[in-house]
Amino acid sequence: METRVVLRATLLLYLSLATGGTALAQDEEIARGQALTTKLCAECHAVGRTGASPDAGAPTFRSIDDHTDLDAFMVRLRTGQQSTHPDRAAFHFSRDDGDAVVTYLRSIQGP
């Protein structure tokens, strides 16, 4: 009986540490995605949870999933395709940066 209690406690401790590490890694990825979108996109787009886009014609990133399939967008970024706008220079994302940007975009979607 005592062995079961120790095993159960060990398992619970392991699971809590494992999920805490995953949450920390995701928080870091979200922060990196936010930094990238702020650096590359905030001149035209509202990249946060609030506010209007500086360019009235540019969608806010918190509503980007209304008209963009984020899974397809992630694939485009992760495969090295560039994100372009006709009036801006093209920019490229590494696979990790593309993942971080989409993770951040997913984290801010909502009303």
C-alpha positions in Angstrom: 0.0 0.0 0.0 2.8 2.4 1.0 4.6 1.8 -2.3 1.5 2.7 -4.3 1.2 6.0 -2.5 4.9 6.8 -3.2 4.4 5.8 -6.8 1.3 7.9 -7.2 3.0 10.9 -5.6 6.0 10.5 -7.8 3.8 10.3 -10.9 1.8 13.4 -9.9 5.1 15.3 -9.3 6.5 14.2 -12.6 3.3 15.2 -14.5 3.2 18.6 -12.8 6.8 19.3 -13.7 6.3 18.1 -17.2 3.3 20.3 -17.9 4.9 23.2 -16.2 7.9 22.9 -18.6 5.6 22.7 -21.6 3.7 25.8 -20.4 7.0 27.7 -20.0 8.2 26.7 -23.4 4.9 27.8 -25.0 5.0 31.1 -23.1 8.5 31.7 -24.5 7.3 30.9 -28.0 4.4 33.3 -27.6 6.7 36.0 -26.5 9.0 35.4 -29.4 6.1 35.5 -31.8 4.9 38.7 -30.3 8.3 40.3 -30.6 8.5 39.2 -34.3 5.1 40.6 -35.2 5.7 43.8 -33.3 9.0 44.3 -35.1 7.8 43.3 -38.6 4.1 44.0 -38.7 3.1 46.7 -36.1 3.8 49.5 -38.5 0.5 48.6 -40.3 -1.3 46.0 -38.2 -2.6 46.1 -34.6 -0.6 43.1 -33.3 -2.0 42.9 -29.8 -5.3 42.1 -28.1 -6.5 45.7 -28.4 -6.3 48.8 -30.5 -6.8 49.7 -34.1 -4.4 49.0 -36.9 -2.2 52.1 -37.9 -3.2 51.3 -41.5 -7.0 51.4 -41.6 -6.9 48.7 -44.4 -4.7 46.3 -42.5 -6.6 43.7 -40.4 -6.0 43.4 -36.7 -4.0 40.3 -35.8 -6.5 39.4 -33.1 -9.1 38.8 -35.8 -6.8 37.4 -38.5 -8.4 33.9 -38.2 -11.7 35.4 -39.5 -10.2 35.4 -43.0 -6.9 33.4 -42.8 -6.6 29.7 -42.1 -3.9 29.7 -39.5 -2.9 26.1 -40.1 -2.3 26.9 -43.8 -0.5 30.1 -42.8 1.8 28.1 -40.5 2.6 25.7 -43.3 3.5 28.5 -45.6 5.8 30.1 -43.0 7.3 26.8 -41.8 8.2 25.8 -45.4 10.2 28.9 -45.9 7.6 30.7 -48.1 7.7 34.4 -47.7 4.9 36.6 -46.4 4.6 39.5 -48.8 2.5 42.6 -49.3 2.5 44.5 -52.6 3.6 47.8 -50.9 6.2 46.3 -48.5 9.5 44.4 -48.9 9.2 40.6 -48.6 10.4 39.0 -45.4 11.2 35.4 -44.6 10.7 33.3 -41.5 12.7 30.4 -40.2 10.7 27.3 -39.3 11.0 28.1 -35.6 10.0 31.8 -36.1 7.0 30.8 -38.3 5.9 28.5 -35.5 6.3 31.2 -32.9 4.3 33.8 -35.0 1.4 31.4 -35.4 1.5 30.3 -31.8 1.3 34.0 -30.8 -1.5 34.6 -33.3 -3.5 31.7 -31.9 -3.0 33.1 -28.4 -4.6 36.5 -29.2 -7.6 35.4 -31.3 -11.0 36.4 -29.9 -13.6 39.1 -29.9 
